Amino acid sequence: MTSPLLHAPTADLLDRFASLVGPAYAVTDHAALAPYLKESRGLYHGTTPMLLKPGSAQEVAAILKLASETGTPIVPQGGNTGHVAGGVPREAGGDLMLSVERLTRIEDVDPVGNTLVCGAGCILADIQSRAEAAGRLFPLSLGSEGSARIGGLLSTNAGGTAVLAYGNMRQLCLGLEVVLPTGEIWNGLRRLKKDNTGYDLRDLFIGAEGTLGVITAAVLKLFPRPRGHQVAFAGLGSVADALALFERAADHAGPALTGFELMPRIGVEFTSRHIPGVRDPMASVHPWYALIDLSTADSAEGAQALMAEILEEGHAAGLVRNAVVAANAAQAKALWHMRESMSPAQKPEGGSIKHDLSVPVAAIPAFMAAADAAVLQAIPGARICAFGHMGDGNIHYNISQPVGADTAAFLARWREINAIVHAIALDLGGSISAEHGIGQLKRDELAEVRGGIEITLMRRIKDAFDPAGIMNPGKLLAQRL
Amino acid sequence: MTSPLLHAPTADLLDRFASLVGPAYAVTDHAALAPYLKESRGLYHGTTPMLLKPGSAQEVAAILKLASETGTPIVPQGGNTGHVAGGVPREAGGDLMLSVERLTRIEDVDPVGNTLVCGAGCILADIQSRAEAAGRLFPLSLGSEGSARIGGLLSTNAGGTAVLAYGNMRQLCLGLEVVLPTGEIWNGLRRLKKDNTGYDLRDLFIGAEGTLGVITAAVLKLFPRPRGHQVAFAGLGSVADALALFERAADHAGPALTGFELMPRIGVEFTSRHIPGVRDPMASVHPWYALIDLSTADSAEGAQALMAEILEEGHAAGLVRNAVVAANAAQAKALWHMRESMSPAQKPEGGSIKHDLSVPVAAIPAFMAAADAAVLQAIPGARICAFGHMGDGNIHYNISQPVGADTAAFLARWREINAIVHAIALDLGGSISAEHGIGQLKRDELAEVRGGIEITLMRRIKDAFDPAGIMNPGKLLAQRL
């Protein structure tokens, strides 16, 4: 084969791969494969001749070694909850899939050192529960936590709702075990807070979207469980007021400010209309809302006092027009549920063109003003539902189609609108992907917006780690010709 | 030249390098070069034909381009405060030096986005002051902050005394500008909290000790200034008690615990004896001490109450035998000064064999017991002065020579004792360099203790970024033959 990556594996080769994991874990049945091929937004439709479910790092190593020797492309997959088509195979077919779903061992929970060692197949919610059982917190939290797996969360450097205080997945990981494309196993499962011994290989694999190797296990950081927790929902007049309130909240709360989420009026309307159990918690109507989340080490009273201080000061400064504070955990959960339903609530409203961008926090009002004007000029009547992690500068700038418009025609303008909105974010020093990654969705755009040397360096790393080009080809970087 | 790296540059080539920065910034005078060649512990004695002081990233680029074309080794240097001989030239001579000391611009301080953009030559103390003037905190703090420069601090991923709450330099940096060995400039000066757009180049350059390129500028993170600050000094019975107290302090204070430093009795004696202005703050004598540092967002009273709670609980549990709380900023500074004088105070006591290691926090008592036994067996009468950042698992396990012993004969056992102590740390899952890095001092040992694949991956990265092998050769990795 002159260009093995362009050819589908032969039946004989598939048998060799299957023998590495045993027939029970080599899936070829169409119905069984379907959920692994379905990409979250339905924008991509990949196919695969076989899905492998290795039960150990050694089996992963055997698969990658054979893949490198035979030039067989391998697509690793975690919980398949990603939004950029990074974990599904390409449409052309021929990509073998490797699911980490059987690597679910939780080996060690150390409440003194605040670490947890687990397999890449563990589901986020299970890790959260296991930490809680040890009296500790694993703070990563996001909408898909019931099915997202640690390996995928690491490979996309997942963010979510607690990044403001605790950081992304990158900041929550101390060590990794990675199987390299050549089949070697790197054991970097260190539980150390400080370790300056050479190049930072860990952070190179985190966020690499499975293009440099397969993460098989990780050491995660745990935290003391806060004793105080308060969630409030504040009605605001403008994005600029939201920014001013964020500054005050951050100043008063310091690291106790665990969330500051921005939501528009239209998002509250969409969720109230379409999501069971969600209702507008206020009688009055406001153009913008902030969800403020505080976690304090000391006590429930400490958190209450802090929230009262922030809201009172915000009110006195004319920033907070109305506010409700969750009286208990159930009410707090309901407020977060509204926030997490912002994206799903757009579905019944027709097509939605989405963005996951970031700008420097101080630039959010300028970004919103410029983007709104440009989008409404391009698509009069478009319903902009921009929400997100204001404290991180991360806006999910989503646009629902005009009422009554043709959905397919609207969605056909996805890339055109992306280009308009991303140009505004980039002008302000922003990023075209804050937390979802690149995958297939933004691969070509990344190459366009980042200077040549940056892509060149990434390509050099890719070639150095994966000389056969087998690891998740065509994701993040274009496939080498 | 068949092996250009082994030859010193010709006079003609030196002239070409000098012309890139102008004669005023191309130093060849022996007296003027001396401070750049002096390594902090006097273990290495390098020489150089010329030190270049570029005034811009463009001049750095011109230097590296010419170096790559001519195979001339370049050693970048910041404030020359490192402890592993990573920033001084090799003894063989022929290495050109590049100081970033003229890159001292502070371009942008954004108190809303909490970022500061500065040149790699800025001195840490100046950055701290500039942040303070903007009502913000830049938390990195270490003994040499009056002369250490940002470029060197990034290249060694410096730690210091506030890592527990704020992280190492890696966690305090959002973006970089780096000149590559080939002379290309990577502008990664992003001020974004979230940016998932490909491989994490930033973290690859941080901690690379100048072997992959020259960091010329950085975006640093700022923080709100805490309103409450408390420092206490507690007398303890054992390392195990110190660990138990740390756990309680972390549980009560959460992210408000900004420092938890361990010190032995002998360290308090050494500092009281040799460091002007330092005195034992307690009348009673204890085998171990902890310095506890709290920073709270809310108020001075909040920090006081929290410290009282931790000390009272520690006392009730039989962990804290005596404690003093600093009554004002001057007293707090005096307690920190004692801690920071632990290493210099060993100098008048003769030779000192040093370690900068880390283990999982929970393993510190086991490490100390095993290391003490092994060291005292090897060198009866050795005076172990082990202190450090307990909350980070980072112990500076330093050993002063026996009273009256021959200093040269004692120091001749440096590597033998390192091997004994490091083996114990590694057995416990530890690291041979927690915060100082590898440089020349630990280069060969790193290659021994880390599995082959890890060094292989680092070598592949090095070769991909620096094909001519000009960047700080022989540091971190052995020079390629």
Interface residues (C-beta under 8 A of the other chain):
Chain A: D110 V112 G113 N114 T115 T156 N157 G159 V163 A165 G167 N168 R170 Q171 L180 E184 I185 W186 N187 G188 R190 R191 L192 K193 K194 D195 N196 T197 G198 Y199 D200 L201 D203 L204 I206 G207 A208 L212 F223 P224 P226 L243 E247 A250 D251 H252 A253 G254 P255 A256 T296 A297 D298 L306 S358 V359 P360 V361 A362 A363 H389 G391 D392 G393 N394 G429 G430 S431 I432 S433 A434 E435 H436 G437 I438 K442 L446 R450 G451 I453 E454 I455 L457 M458 R460 I461 K462 D463 A464 F465 L476 L477
Chain B: D110 V112 G113 N114 T115 T156 N157 G159 V163 A165 G167 N168 R170 Q171 L180 E184 I185 W186 N187 G188 R190 R191 L192 K193 K194 D195 N196 T197 G198 Y199 D200 L201 D203 L204 I206 G207 A208 L212 F223 P224 P226 L243 E247 A250 D251 H252 A253 G254 P255 A256 T296 A297 D298 L306 S358 V359 P360 V361 A362 A363 H389 G391 D392 G393 N394 G429 G430 S431 I432 S433 A434 E435 H436 G437 I438 K442 L446 R450 G451 I453 E454 I455 L457 M458 R460 I461 K462 D463 A464 F465 L476 L477
